[in-house]
Amino acid sequence: MGSDAFWIEVGPSDEAFTTLVLYSKSLMEQEQPEKVAHPSILFSTDDIESAHEKMKQNGVKVEELLKMPFGMMFTFYDQDGNEYLLREDK
C-alpha cells in the first residue's frame, strides 16, 4: 500500500486462512476521505472473482472488483447496510 502504510494480521496459525486485519484508521481516512471509516472487518478468499460473482448471484450488494498493485478486493454490504471488505490472499 506504499512506503508509509502497514497493517497487522492476526490468525490462529501460519497455515490458517482466517485472519483478523487491523489497519490504521487515519490511513484509511486518507484513502477514502469521503467516508467516516473504512470497513473495519475484512474477510479473505483465495478466489476473489468467483466469490464476487457468487455474492452478486445470491443478491448481496457488492461494489466493483478493485485491482490494486498489492491485490484484488471488493466491498460488500450486509442486510443492515454495514460495510465489509473481501480481499484475495494467495
PDB file of N, CA, C and O in Angstrom:
ATOM      1  N   MET A   1       0.819  -1.199   0.000  1.00  0.00           N
ATOM      2  CA  MET A   1       0.000   0.000   0.000  1.00  0.00           C
ATOM      3  C   MET A   1       0.853   1.249   0.000  1.00  0.00           C
ATOM      4  O   MET A   1       0.324   2.344   0.193  1.00  0.00           O
ATOM      5  N   GLY A   2       2.128   1.129  -0.205  1.00  0.00           N
ATOM      6  CA  GLY A   2       3.008   2.285  -0.192  1.00  0.00           C
ATOM      7  C   GLY A   2       3.978   2.208   0.966  1.00  0.00           C
ATOM      8  O   GLY A   2       3.842   1.365   1.852  1.00  0.00           O
ATOM      9  N   SER A   3       4.945   3.084   0.953  1.00  0.00           N
ATOM     10  CA  SER A   3       6.019   3.017   1.945  1.00  0.00           C
ATOM     11  C   SER A   3       5.578   3.423   3.346  1.00  0.00           C
ATOM     12  O   SER A   3       6.201   3.000   4.320  1.00  0.00           O
ATOM     13  N   ASP A   4       4.516   4.236   3.485  1.00  0.00           N
ATOM     14  CA  ASP A   4       4.063   4.684   4.797  1.00  0.00           C
ATOM     15  C   ASP A   4       2.970   3.794   5.376  1.00  0.00           C
ATOM     16  O   ASP A   4       2.538   4.015   6.508  1.00  0.00           O
ATOM     17  N   ALA A   5       2.520   2.810   4.639  1.00  0.00           N
ATOM     18  CA  ALA A   5       1.385   2.003   5.065  1.00  0.00           C
ATOM     19  C   ALA A   5       1.841   0.679   5.665  1.00  0.00           C
ATOM     20  O   ALA A   5       2.834   0.085   5.244  1.00  0.00           O
ATOM     21  N   PHE A   6       1.091   0.248   6.645  1.00  0.00           N
ATOM     22  CA  PHE A   6       1.308  -1.069   7.215  1.00  0.00           C
ATOM     23  C   PHE A   6       0.013  -1.547   7.835  1.00  0.00           C
ATOM     24  O   PHE A   6      -0.903  -0.757   8.063  1.00  0.00           O
ATOM     25  N   TRP A   7      -0.062  -2.827   8.105  1.00  0.00           N
ATOM     26  CA  TRP A   7      -1.208  -3.386   8.806  1.00  0.00           C
ATOM     27  C   TRP A   7      -0.744  -4.569   9.626  1.00  0.00           C
ATOM     28  O   TRP A   7       0.356  -5.086   9.431  1.00  0.00           O
ATOM     29  N   ILE A   8      -1.585  -4.989  10.536  1.00  0.00           N
ATOM     30  CA  ILE A   8      -1.283  -6.126  11.411  1.00  0.00           C
ATOM     31  C   ILE A   8      -2.300  -7.208  11.111  1.00  0.00           C
ATOM     32  O   ILE A   8      -3.501  -6.941  11.079  1.00  0.00           O
ATOM     33  N   GLU A   9      -1.832  -8.421  10.892  1.00  0.00           N
ATOM     34  CA  GLU A   9      -2.717  -9.564  10.695  1.00  0.00           C
ATOM     35  C   GLU A   9      -2.521 -10.539  11.833  1.00  0.00           C
ATOM     36  O   GLU A   9      -1.395 -10.870  12.202  1.00  0.00           O
ATOM     37  N   VAL A  10      -3.633 -10.993  12.384  1.00  0.00           N
ATOM     38  CA  VAL A  10      -3.605 -11.953  13.473  1.00  0.00           C
ATOM     39  C   VAL A  10      -4.415 -13.168  13.039  1.00  0.00           C
ATOM     40  O   VAL A  10      -5.543 -13.030  12.564  1.00  0.00           O
ATOM     41  N   GLY A  11      -3.848 -14.339  13.199  1.00  0.00           N
ATOM     42  CA  GLY A  11      -4.539 -15.575  12.853  1.00  0.00           C
ATOM     43  C   GLY A  11      -4.147 -16.680  13.796  1.00  0.00           C
ATOM     44  O   GLY A  11      -3.160 -16.553  14.522  1.00  0.00           O
ATOM     45  N   PRO A  12      -4.899 -17.765  13.802  1.00  0.00           N
ATOM     46  CA  PRO A  12      -4.617 -18.857  14.732  1.00  0.00           C
ATOM     47  C   PRO A  12      -3.297 -19.588  14.472  1.00  0.00           C
ATOM     48  O   PRO A  12      -2.728 -20.175  15.392  1.00  0.00           O
ATOM     49  N   SER A  13      -2.803 -19.558  13.224  1.00  0.00           N
ATOM     50  CA  SER A  13      -1.522 -20.201  12.907  1.00  0.00           C
ATOM     51  C   SER A  13      -1.056 -19.697  11.550  1.00  0.00           C
ATOM     52  O   SER A  13      -1.808 -19.037  10.833  1.00  0.00           O
ATOM     53  N   ASP A  14       0.185 -20.009  11.198  1.00  0.00           N
ATOM     54  CA  ASP A  14       0.706 -19.614   9.881  1.00  0.00           C
ATOM     55  C   ASP A  14      -0.068 -20.284   8.754  1.00  0.00           C
ATOM     56  O   ASP A  14      -0.175 -19.728   7.661  1.00  0.00           O
ATOM     57  N   GLU A  15      -0.609 -21.473   9.008  1.00  0.00           N
ATOM     58  CA  GLU A  15      -1.329 -22.223   7.983  1.00  0.00           C
ATOM     59  C   GLU A  15      -2.796 -21.829   7.881  1.00  0.00           C
ATOM     60  O   GLU A  15      -3.446 -22.139   6.883  1.00  0.00           O
ATOM     61  N   ALA A  16      -3.326 -21.160   8.885  1.00  0.00           N
ATOM     62  CA  ALA A  16      -4.749 -20.814   8.909  1.00  0.00           C
ATOM     63  C   ALA A  16      -5.072 -19.771   7.865  1.00  0.00           C
ATOM     64  O   ALA A  16      -4.281 -18.860   7.620  1.00  0.00           O
ATOM     65  N   PHE A  17      -6.217 -19.901   7.257  1.00  0.00           N
ATOM     66  CA  PHE A  17      -6.623 -18.962   6.227  1.00  0.00           C
ATOM     67  C   PHE A  17      -7.345 -17.762   6.817  1.00  0.00           C
ATOM     68  O   PHE A  17      -7.285 -16.673   6.246  1.00  0.00           O
ATOM     69  N   THR A  18      -8.019 -17.929   7.937  1.00  0.00           N
ATOM     70  CA  THR A  18      -8.774 -16.842   8.558  1.00  0.00           C
ATOM     71  C   THR A  18      -7.859 -15.965   9.378  1.00  0.00           C
ATOM     72  O   THR A  18      -7.115 -16.453  10.229  1.00  0.00           O
ATOM     73  N   THR A  19      -7.913 -14.665   9.123  1.00  0.00           N
ATOM     74  CA  THR A  19      -7.099 -13.720   9.883  1.00  0.00           C
ATOM     75  C   THR A  19      -7.932 -12.495  10.228  1.00  0.00           C
ATOM     76  O   THR A  19      -8.928 -12.202   9.565  1.00  0.00           O
ATOM     77  N   LEU A  20      -7.526 -11.798  11.247  1.00  0.00           N
ATOM     78  CA  LEU A  20      -8.078 -10.508  11.624  1.00  0.00           C
ATOM     79  C   LEU A  20      -7.055  -9.468  11.196  1.00  0.00           C
ATOM     80  O   LEU A  20      -5.884  -9.560  11.566  1.00  0.00           O
ATOM     81  N   VAL A  21      -7.488  -8.476  10.416  1.00  0.00           N
ATOM     82  CA  VAL A  21      -6.569  -7.473   9.888  1.00  0.00           C
ATOM     83  C   VAL A  21      -6.881  -6.128  10.533  1.00  0.00           C
ATOM     84  O   VAL A  21      -8.036  -5.701  10.553  1.00  0.00           O
ATOM     85  N   LEU A  22      -5.851  -5.458  11.061  1.00  0.00           N
ATOM     86  CA  LEU A  22      -6.003  -4.162  11.701  1.00  0.00           C
ATOM     87  C   LEU A  22      -5.254  -3.115  10.887  1.00  0.00           C
ATOM     88  O   LEU A  22      -4.042  -3.217  10.692  1.00  0.00           O
ATOM     89  N   TYR A  23      -5.981  -2.111  10.416  1.00  0.00           N
ATOM     90  CA  TYR A  23      -5.400  -1.008   9.665  1.00  0.00           C
ATOM     91  C   TYR A  23      -5.421   0.254  10.521  1.00  0.00           C
ATOM     92  O   TYR A  23      -6.241   0.373  11.431  1.00  0.00           O
ATOM     93  N   SER A  24      -4.550   1.168  10.242  1.00  0.00           N
ATOM     94  CA  SER A  24      -4.563   2.473  10.876  1.00  0.00           C
ATOM     95  C   SER A  24      -5.785   3.243  10.368  1.00  0.00           C
ATOM     96  O   SER A  24      -5.951   3.412   9.160  1.00  0.00           O
ATOM     97  N   LYS A  25      -6.641   3.709  11.281  1.00  0.00           N
ATOM     98  CA  LYS A  25      -7.837   4.446  10.887  1.00  0.00           C
ATOM     99  C   LYS A  25      -7.475   5.719  10.122  1.00  0.00           C
ATOM    100  O   LYS A  25      -8.139   6.068   9.146  1.00  0.00           O
ATOM    101  N   SER A  26      -6.425   6.411  10.562  1.00  0.00           N
ATOM    102  CA  SER A  26      -6.043   7.649   9.869  1.00  0.00           C
ATOM    103  C   SER A  26      -5.606   7.363   8.432  1.00  0.00           C
ATOM    104  O   SER A  26      -5.889   8.157   7.534  1.00  0.00           O
ATOM    105  N   LEU A  27      -4.924   6.247   8.203  1.00  0.00           N
ATOM    106  CA  LEU A  27      -4.525   5.871   6.846  1.00  0.00           C
ATOM    107  C   LEU A  27      -5.751   5.587   5.987  1.00  0.00           C
ATOM    108  O   LEU A  27      -5.814   6.014   4.834  1.00  0.00           O
ATOM    109  N   MET A  28      -6.715   4.877   6.536  1.00  0.00           N
ATOM    110  CA  MET A  28      -7.917   4.555   5.778  1.00  0.00           C
ATOM    111  C   MET A  28      -8.729   5.815   5.477  1.00  0.00           C
ATOM    112  O   MET A  28      -9.345   5.913   4.416  1.00  0.00           O
ATOM    113  N   GLU A  29      -8.735   6.780   6.401  1.00  0.00           N
ATOM    114  CA  GLU A  29      -9.430   8.038   6.146  1.00  0.00           C
ATOM    115  C   GLU A  29      -8.744   8.819   5.025  1.00  0.00           C
ATOM    116  O   GLU A  29      -9.413   9.520   4.266  1.00  0.00           O
ATOM    117  N   GLN A  30      -7.419   8.706   4.911  1.00  0.00           N
ATOM    118  CA  GLN A  30      -6.695   9.342   3.812  1.00  0.00           C
ATOM    119  C   GLN A  30      -7.046   8.670   2.488  1.00  0.00           C
ATOM    120  O   GLN A  30      -7.169   9.339   1.462  1.00  0.00           O
ATOM    121  N   GLU A  31      -7.205   7.353   2.511  1.00  0.00           N
ATOM    122  CA  GLU A  31      -7.517   6.597   1.300  1.00  0.00           C
ATOM    123  C   GLU A  31      -8.920   6.912   0.786  1.00  0.00           C
ATOM    124  O   GLU A  31      -9.139   7.007  -0.422  1.00  0.00           O
ATOM    125  N   GLN A  32      -9.872   7.073   1.715  1.00  0.00           N
ATOM    126  CA  GLN A  32     -11.253   7.343   1.337  1.00  0.00           C
ATOM    127  C   GLN A  32     -11.807   8.460   2.220  1.00  0.00           C
ATOM    128  O   GLN A  32     -12.614   8.195   3.111  1.00  0.00           O
ATOM    129  N   PRO A  33     -11.387   9.705   1.986  1.00  0.00           N
ATOM    130  CA  PRO A  33     -11.797  10.810   2.868  1.00  0.00           C
ATOM    131  C   PRO A  33     -13.297  11.070   2.880  1.00  0.00           C
ATOM    132  O   PRO A  33     -13.810  11.663   3.828  1.00  0.00           O
ATOM    133  N   GLU A  34     -14.004  10.640   1.851  1.00  0.00           N
ATOM    134  CA  GLU A  34     -15.446  10.881   1.814  1.00  0.00           C
ATOM    135  C   GLU A  34     -16.213   9.983   2.781  1.00  0.00           C
ATOM    136  O   GLU A  34     -17.402  10.196   3.019  1.00  0.00           O
ATOM    137  N   LYS A  35     -15.538   8.983   3.334  1.00  0.00           N
ATOM    138  CA  LYS A  35     -16.173   8.076   4.273  1.00  0.00           C
ATOM    139  C   LYS A  35     -15.669   8.356   5.676  1.00  0.00           C
ATOM    140  O   LYS A  35     -14.529   8.778   5.868  1.00  0.00           O
ATOM    141  N   VAL A  36     -16.513   8.122   6.633  1.00  0.00           N
ATOM    142  CA  VAL A  36     -16.105   8.303   8.034  1.00  0.00           C
ATOM    143  C   VAL A  36     -15.054   7.266   8.400  1.00  0.00           C
ATOM    144  O   VAL A  36     -14.083   7.579   9.088  1.00  0.00           O
ATOM    145  N   ALA A  37     -15.242   6.047   7.950  1.00  0.00           N
ATOM    146  CA  ALA A  37     -14.281   4.979   8.261  1.00  0.00           C
ATOM    147  C   ALA A  37     -14.299   3.940   7.156  1.00  0.00           C
ATOM    148  O   ALA A  37     -15.332   3.690   6.536  1.00  0.00           O
ATOM    149  N   HIS A  38     -13.170   3.353   6.925  1.00  0.00           N
ATOM    150  CA  HIS A  38     -13.023   2.220   6.016  1.00  0.00           C
ATOM    151  C   HIS A  38     -13.639   1.003   6.688  1.00  0.00           C
ATOM    152  O   HIS A  38     -13.724   0.977   7.916  1.00  0.00           O
ATOM    153  N   PRO A  39     -14.074  -0.006   5.940  1.00  0.00           N
ATOM    154  CA  PRO A  39     -14.607  -1.197   6.605  1.00  0.00           C
ATOM    155  C   PRO A  39     -13.622  -1.708   7.659  1.00  0.00           C
ATOM    156  O   PRO A  39     -12.425  -1.837   7.402  1.00  0.00           O
ATOM    157  N   SER A  40     -14.143  -1.991   8.826  1.00  0.00           N
ATOM    158  CA  SER A  40     -13.260  -2.436   9.903  1.00  0.00           C
ATOM    159  C   SER A  40     -13.178  -3.950   9.985  1.00  0.00           C
ATOM    160  O   SER A  40     -12.346  -4.483  10.720  1.00  0.00           O
ATOM    161  N   ILE A  41     -14.028  -4.654   9.243  1.00  0.00           N
ATOM    162  CA  ILE A  41     -13.968  -6.111   9.219  1.00  0.00           C
ATOM    163  C   ILE A  41     -13.662  -6.538   7.796  1.00  0.00           C
ATOM    164  O   ILE A  41     -14.394  -6.208   6.863  1.00  0.00           O
ATOM    165  N   LEU A  42     -12.572  -7.275   7.641  1.00  0.00           N
ATOM    166  CA  LEU A  42     -12.147  -7.757   6.333  1.00  0.00           C
ATOM    167  C   LEU A  42     -12.161  -9.271   6.338  1.00  0.00           C
ATOM    168  O   LEU A  42     -11.788  -9.911   7.321  1.00  0.00           O
ATOM    169  N   PHE A  43     -12.596  -9.828   5.231  1.00  0.00           N
ATOM    170  CA  PHE A  43     -12.559 -11.267   5.031  1.00  0.00           C
ATOM    171  C   PHE A  43     -11.609 -11.537   3.872  1.00  0.00           C
ATOM    172  O   PHE A  43     -11.300 -10.635   3.093  1.00  0.00           O
ATOM    173  N   SER A  44     -11.151 -12.766   3.761  1.00  0.00           N
ATOM    174  CA  SER A  44     -10.244 -13.087   2.661  1.00  0.00           C
ATOM    175  C   SER A  44     -10.667 -14.380   1.983  1.00  0.00           C
ATOM    176  O   SER A  44     -11.347 -15.225   2.567  1.00  0.00           O
ATOM    177  N   THR A  45     -10.245 -14.505   0.740  1.00  0.00           N
ATOM    178  CA  THR A  45     -10.531 -15.676  -0.069  1.00  0.00           C
ATOM    179  C   THR A  45      -9.341 -15.933  -0.988  1.00  0.00           C
ATOM    180  O   THR A  45      -8.525 -15.040  -1.215  1.00  0.00           O
ATOM    181  N   ASP A  46      -9.244 -17.126  -1.504  1.00  0.00           N
ATOM    182  CA  ASP A  46      -8.191 -17.410  -2.475  1.00  0.00           C
ATOM    183  C   ASP A  46      -8.720 -17.350  -3.914  1.00  0.00           C
ATOM    184  O   ASP A  46      -7.968 -17.593  -4.858  1.00  0.00           O
ATOM    185  N   ASP A  47     -10.019 -17.025  -4.088  1.00  0.00           N
ATOM    186  CA  ASP A  47     -10.608 -16.884  -5.428  1.00  0.00           C
ATOM    187  C   ASP A  47     -11.602 -15.717  -5.413  1.00  0.00           C
ATOM    188  O   ASP A  47     -12.812 -15.924  -5.320  1.00  0.00           O
ATOM    189  N   ILE A  48     -11.088 -14.515  -5.503  1.00  0.00           N
ATOM    190  CA  ILE A  48     -11.898 -13.305  -5.359  1.00  0.00           C
ATOM    191  C   ILE A  48     -12.931 -13.160  -6.470  1.00  0.00           C
ATOM    192  O   ILE A  48     -14.058 -12.742  -6.205  1.00  0.00           O
ATOM    193  N   GLU A  49     -12.574 -13.495  -7.701  1.00  0.00           N
ATOM    194  CA  GLU A  49     -13.511 -13.321  -8.811  1.00  0.00           C
ATOM    195  C   GLU A  49     -14.716 -14.237  -8.658  1.00  0.00           C
ATOM    196  O   GLU A  49     -15.846 -13.820  -8.912  1.00  0.00           O
ATOM    197  N   SER A  50     -14.489 -15.477  -8.246  1.00  0.00           N
ATOM    198  CA  SER A  50     -15.582 -16.414  -8.015  1.00  0.00           C
ATOM    199  C   SER A  50     -16.460 -15.960  -6.850  1.00  0.00           C
ATOM    200  O   SER A  50     -17.686 -16.033  -6.936  1.00  0.00           O
ATOM    201  N   ALA A  51     -15.846 -15.494  -5.769  1.00  0.00           N
ATOM    202  CA  ALA A  51     -16.601 -15.016  -4.613  1.00  0.00           C
ATOM    203  C   ALA A  51     -17.451 -13.801  -4.988  1.00  0.00           C
ATOM    204  O   ALA A  51     -18.607 -13.702  -4.576  1.00  0.00           O
ATOM    205  N   HIS A  52     -16.889 -12.887  -5.761  1.00  0.00           N
ATOM    206  CA  HIS A  52     -17.602 -11.679  -6.196  1.00  0.00           C
ATOM    207  C   HIS A  52     -18.835 -12.065  -7.007  1.00  0.00           C
ATOM    208  O   HIS A  52     -19.930 -11.559  -6.764  1.00  0.00           O
ATOM    209  N   GLU A  53     -18.653 -12.955  -7.962  1.00  0.00           N
ATOM    210  CA  GLU A  53     -19.760 -13.376  -8.817  1.00  0.00           C
ATOM    211  C   GLU A  53     -20.823 -14.122  -8.014  1.00  0.00           C
ATOM    212  O   GLU A  53     -22.017 -13.887  -8.202  1.00  0.00           O
ATOM    213  N   LYS A  54     -20.407 -15.009  -7.130  1.00  0.00           N
ATOM    214  CA  LYS A  54     -21.359 -15.797  -6.331  1.00  0.00           C
ATOM    215  C   LYS A  54     -22.172 -14.893  -5.403  1.00  0.00           C
ATOM    216  O   LYS A  54     -23.376 -15.094  -5.240  1.00  0.00           O
ATOM    217  N   MET A  55     -21.527 -13.909  -4.800  1.00  0.00           N
ATOM    218  CA  MET A  55     -22.254 -12.988  -3.930  1.00  0.00           C
ATOM    219  C   MET A  55     -23.273 -12.185  -4.728  1.00  0.00           C
ATOM    220  O   MET A  55     -24.396 -11.988  -4.265  1.00  0.00           O
ATOM    221  N   LYS A  56     -22.903 -11.717  -5.922  1.00  0.00           N
ATOM    222  CA  LYS A  56     -23.848 -10.985  -6.781  1.00  0.00           C
ATOM    223  C   LYS A  56     -25.042 -11.868  -7.134  1.00  0.00           C
ATOM    224  O   LYS A  56     -26.189 -11.425  -7.074  1.00  0.00           O
ATOM    225  N   GLN A  57     -24.765 -13.117  -7.502  1.00  0.00           N
ATOM    226  CA  GLN A  57     -25.838 -14.043  -7.868  1.00  0.00           C
ATOM    227  C   GLN A  57     -26.779 -14.319  -6.700  1.00  0.00           C
ATOM    228  O   GLN A  57     -27.961 -14.591  -6.906  1.00  0.00           O
ATOM    229  N   ASN A  58     -26.261 -14.250  -5.479  1.00  0.00           N
ATOM    230  CA  ASN A  58     -27.070 -14.503  -4.288  1.00  0.00           C
ATOM    231  C   ASN A  58     -27.739 -13.240  -3.754  1.00  0.00           C
ATOM    232  O   ASN A  58     -28.326 -13.268  -2.673  1.00  0.00           O
ATOM    233  N   GLY A  59     -27.662 -12.141  -4.489  1.00  0.00           N
ATOM    234  CA  GLY A  59     -28.362 -10.930  -4.122  1.00  0.00           C
ATOM    235  C   GLY A  59     -27.668 -10.048  -3.107  1.00  0.00           C
ATOM    236  O   GLY A  59     -28.286  -9.137  -2.555  1.00  0.00           O
ATOM    237  N   VAL A  60     -26.389 -10.301  -2.851  1.00  0.00           N
ATOM    238  CA  VAL A  60     -25.631  -9.454  -1.930  1.00  0.00           C
ATOM    239  C   VAL A  60     -25.241  -8.179  -2.668  1.00  0.00           C
ATOM    240  O   VAL A  60     -24.801  -8.233  -3.816  1.00  0.00           O
ATOM    241  N   LYS A  61     -25.401  -7.034  -2.010  1.00  0.00           N
ATOM    242  CA  LYS A  61     -24.964  -5.771  -2.611  1.00  0.00           C
ATOM    243  C   LYS A  61     -23.443  -5.737  -2.573  1.00  0.00           C
ATOM    244  O   LYS A  61     -22.844  -5.777  -1.499  1.00  0.00           O
ATOM    245  N   VAL A  62     -22.815  -5.664  -3.750  1.00  0.00           N
ATOM    246  CA  VAL A  62     -21.359  -5.642  -3.859  1.00  0.00           C
ATOM    247  C   VAL A  62     -20.927  -4.466  -4.723  1.00  0.00           C
ATOM    248  O   VAL A  62     -21.640  -4.063  -5.642  1.00  0.00           O
ATOM    249  N   GLU A  63     -19.759  -3.923  -4.423  1.00  0.00           N
ATOM    250  CA  GLU A  63     -19.140  -2.903  -5.257  1.00  0.00           C
ATOM    251  C   GLU A  63     -18.314  -3.599  -6.334  1.00  0.00           C
ATOM    252  O   GLU A  63     -18.167  -4.821  -6.325  1.00  0.00           O
ATOM    253  N   GLU A  64     -17.781  -2.812  -7.255  1.00  0.00           N
ATOM    254  CA  GLU A  64     -16.940  -3.371  -8.309  1.00  0.00           C
ATOM    255  C   GLU A  64     -15.659  -3.971  -7.724  1.00  0.00           C
ATOM    256  O   GLU A  64     -15.180  -3.533  -6.678  1.00  0.00           O
ATOM    257  N   LEU A  65     -15.122  -4.954  -8.396  1.00  0.00           N
ATOM    258  CA  LEU A  65     -13.867  -5.583  -8.018  1.00  0.00           C
ATOM    259  C   LEU A  65     -12.731  -4.596  -8.264  1.00  0.00           C
ATOM    260  O   LEU A  65     -12.575  -4.094  -9.377  1.00  0.00           O
ATOM    261  N   LEU A  66     -11.946  -4.318  -7.242  1.00  0.00           N
ATOM    262  CA  LEU A  66     -10.817  -3.389  -7.351  1.00  0.00           C
ATOM    263  C   LEU A  66      -9.528  -4.174  -7.556  1.00  0.00           C
ATOM    264  O   LEU A  66      -9.235  -5.110  -6.812  1.00  0.00           O
ATOM    265  N   LYS A  67      -8.774  -3.791  -8.557  1.00  0.00           N
ATOM    266  CA  LYS A  67      -7.482  -4.419  -8.818  1.00  0.00           C
ATOM    267  C   LYS A  67      -6.407  -3.406  -8.457  1.00  0.00           C
ATOM    268  O   LYS A  67      -6.188  -2.428  -9.172  1.00  0.00           O
ATOM    269  N   MET A  68      -5.738  -3.658  -7.329  1.00  0.00           N
ATOM    270  CA  MET A  68      -4.717  -2.764  -6.810  1.00  0.00           C
ATOM    271  C   MET A  68      -3.342  -3.412  -7.031  1.00  0.00           C
ATOM    272  O   MET A  68      -3.266  -4.613  -7.289  1.00  0.00           O
ATOM    273  N   PRO A  69      -2.264  -2.638  -6.936  1.00  0.00           N
ATOM    274  CA  PRO A  69      -0.925  -3.221  -7.101  1.00  0.00           C
ATOM    275  C   PRO A  69      -0.619  -4.330  -6.091  1.00  0.00           C
ATOM    276  O   PRO A  69       0.179  -5.224  -6.369  1.00  0.00           O
ATOM    277  N   PHE A  70      -1.250  -4.268  -4.933  1.00  0.00           N
ATOM    278  CA  PHE A  70      -0.976  -5.246  -3.873  1.00  0.00           C
ATOM    279  C   PHE A  70      -2.019  -6.352  -3.798  1.00  0.00           C
ATOM    280  O   PHE A  70      -1.930  -7.216  -2.925  1.00  0.00           O
ATOM    281  N   GLY A  71      -3.018  -6.349  -4.700  1.00  0.00           N
ATOM    282  CA  GLY A  71      -4.014  -7.415  -4.709  1.00  0.00           C
ATOM    283  C   GLY A  71      -5.382  -6.926  -5.137  1.00  0.00           C
ATOM    284  O   GLY A  71      -5.570  -5.750  -5.448  1.00  0.00           O
ATOM    285  N   MET A  72      -6.343  -7.853  -5.150  1.00  0.00           N
ATOM    286  CA  MET A  72      -7.708  -7.529  -5.546  1.00  0.00           C
ATOM    287  C   MET A  72      -8.624  -7.593  -4.329  1.00  0.00           C
ATOM    288  O   MET A  72      -8.370  -8.332  -3.378  1.00  0.00           O
ATOM    289  N   MET A  73      -9.710  -6.788  -4.380  1.00  0.00           N
ATOM    290  CA  MET A  73     -10.654  -6.741  -3.266  1.00  0.00           C
ATOM    291  C   MET A  73     -11.953  -6.109  -3.740  1.00  0.00           C
ATOM    292  O   MET A  73     -12.015  -5.509  -4.813  1.00  0.00           O
ATOM    293  N   PHE A  74     -12.994  -6.255  -2.919  1.00  0.00           N
ATOM    294  CA  PHE A  74     -14.236  -5.531  -3.158  1.00  0.00           C
ATOM    295  C   PHE A  74     -14.982  -5.349  -1.848  1.00  0.00           C
ATOM    296  O   PHE A  74     -14.805  -6.109  -0.895  1.00  0.00           O
ATOM    297  N   THR A  75     -15.817  -4.326  -1.827  1.00  0.00           N
ATOM    298  CA  THR A  75     -16.659  -4.020  -0.677  1.00  0.00           C
ATOM    299  C   THR A  75     -18.011  -4.684  -0.883  1.00  0.00           C
ATOM    300  O   THR A  75     -18.530  -4.732  -1.998  1.00  0.00           O
ATOM    301  N   PHE A  76     -18.576  -5.200   0.214  1.00  0.00           N
ATOM    302  CA  PHE A  76     -19.940  -5.725   0.170  1.00  0.00           C
ATOM    303  C   PHE A  76     -20.667  -5.304   1.441  1.00  0.00           C
ATOM    304  O   PHE A  76     -20.050  -4.870   2.413  1.00  0.00           O
ATOM    305  N   TYR A  77     -21.996  -5.440   1.415  1.00  0.00           N
ATOM    306  CA  TYR A  77     -22.838  -4.935   2.487  1.00  0.00           C
ATOM    307  C   TYR A  77     -23.754  -6.038   3.008  1.00  0.00           C
ATOM    308  O   TYR A  77     -24.229  -6.878   2.243  1.00  0.00           O
ATOM    309  N   ASP A  78     -23.995  -6.025   4.315  1.00  0.00           N
ATOM    310  CA  ASP A  78     -24.959  -6.964   4.869  1.00  0.00           C
ATOM    311  C   ASP A  78     -26.369  -6.377   4.748  1.00  0.00           C
ATOM    312  O   ASP A  78     -26.551  -5.285   4.210  1.00  0.00           O
ATOM    313  N   GLN A  79     -27.350  -7.106   5.248  1.00  0.00           N
ATOM    314  CA  GLN A  79     -28.749  -6.690   5.094  1.00  0.00           C
ATOM    315  C   GLN A  79     -29.070  -5.396   5.849  1.00  0.00           C
ATOM    316  O   GLN A  79     -30.096  -4.767   5.589  1.00  0.00           O
ATOM    317  N   ASP A  80     -28.197  -4.997   6.784  1.00  0.00           N
ATOM    318  CA  ASP A  80     -28.400  -3.750   7.524  1.00  0.00           C
ATOM    319  C   ASP A  80     -27.594  -2.591   6.959  1.00  0.00           C
ATOM    320  O   ASP A  80     -27.614  -1.492   7.512  1.00  0.00           O
ATOM    321  N   GLY A  81     -26.886  -2.828   5.861  1.00  0.00           N
ATOM    322  CA  GLY A  81     -26.102  -1.774   5.238  1.00  0.00           C
ATOM    323  C   GLY A  81     -24.697  -1.615   5.794  1.00  0.00           C
ATOM    324  O   GLY A  81     -23.986  -0.682   5.419  1.00  0.00           O
ATOM    325  N   ASN A  82     -24.280  -2.530   6.698  1.00  0.00           N
ATOM    326  CA  ASN A  82     -22.908  -2.475   7.209  1.00  0.00           C
ATOM    327  C   ASN A  82     -21.938  -2.883   6.116  1.00  0.00           C
ATOM    328  O   ASN A  82     -22.218  -3.783   5.324  1.00  0.00           O
ATOM    329  N   GLU A  83     -20.801  -2.220   6.082  1.00  0.00           N
ATOM    330  CA  GLU A  83     -19.819  -2.377   5.015  1.00  0.00           C
ATOM    331  C   GLU A  83     -18.690  -3.316   5.446  1.00  0.00           C
ATOM    332  O   GLU A  83     -18.168  -3.214   6.557  1.00  0.00           O
ATOM    333  N   TYR A  84     -18.325  -4.229   4.546  1.00  0.00           N
ATOM    334  CA  TYR A  84     -17.233  -5.173   4.773  1.00  0.00           C
ATOM    335  C   TYR A  84     -16.350  -5.199   3.535  1.00  0.00           C
ATOM    336  O   TYR A  84     -16.735  -4.707   2.474  1.00  0.00           O
ATOM    337  N   LEU A  85     -15.178  -5.767   3.677  1.00  0.00           N
ATOM    338  CA  LEU A  85     -14.249  -5.877   2.556  1.00  0.00           C
ATOM    339  C   LEU A  85     -13.840  -7.333   2.418  1.00  0.00           C
ATOM    340  O   LEU A  85     -13.547  -8.005   3.407  1.00  0.00           O
ATOM    341  N   LEU A  86     -13.821  -7.811   1.188  1.00  0.00           N
ATOM    342  CA  LEU A  86     -13.294  -9.142   0.888  1.00  0.00           C
ATOM    343  C   LEU A  86     -12.077  -8.948   0.018  1.00  0.00           C
ATOM    344  O   LEU A  86     -12.137  -8.269  -1.007  1.00  0.00           O
ATOM    345  N   ARG A  87     -10.963  -9.548   0.428  1.00  0.00           N
ATOM    346  CA  ARG A  87      -9.722  -9.410  -0.354  1.00  0.00           C
ATOM    347  C   ARG A  87      -9.223 -10.790  -0.725  1.00  0.00           C
ATOM    348  O   ARG A  87      -9.608 -11.794  -0.124  1.00  0.00           O
ATOM    349  N   GLU A  88      -8.365 -10.823  -1.720  1.00  0.00           N
ATOM    350  CA  GLU A  88      -7.805 -12.089  -2.172  1.00  0.00           C
ATOM    351  C   GLU A  88      -6.435 -12.298  -1.561  1.00  0.00           C
ATOM    352  O   GLU A  88      -5.570 -11.425  -1.629  1.00  0.00           O
ATOM    353  N   ASP A  89      -6.248 -13.455  -0.967  1.00  0.00           N
ATOM    354  CA  ASP A  89      -4.960 -13.879  -0.437  1.00  0.00           C
ATOM    355  C   ASP A  89      -4.581 -15.176  -1.128  1.00  0.00           C
ATOM    356  O   ASP A  89      -5.342 -16.144  -1.122  1.00  0.00           O
ATOM    357  N   LYS A  90      -3.412 -15.184  -1.715  1.00  0.00           N
ATOM    358  CA  LYS A  90      -2.939 -16.418  -2.378  1.00  0.00           C
ATOM    359  C   LYS A  90      -1.612 -16.815  -1.816  1.00  0.00           C
ATOM    360  O   LYS A  90      -1.040 -17.821  -2.235  1.00  0.00           O
TER     361      LYS A  90
END
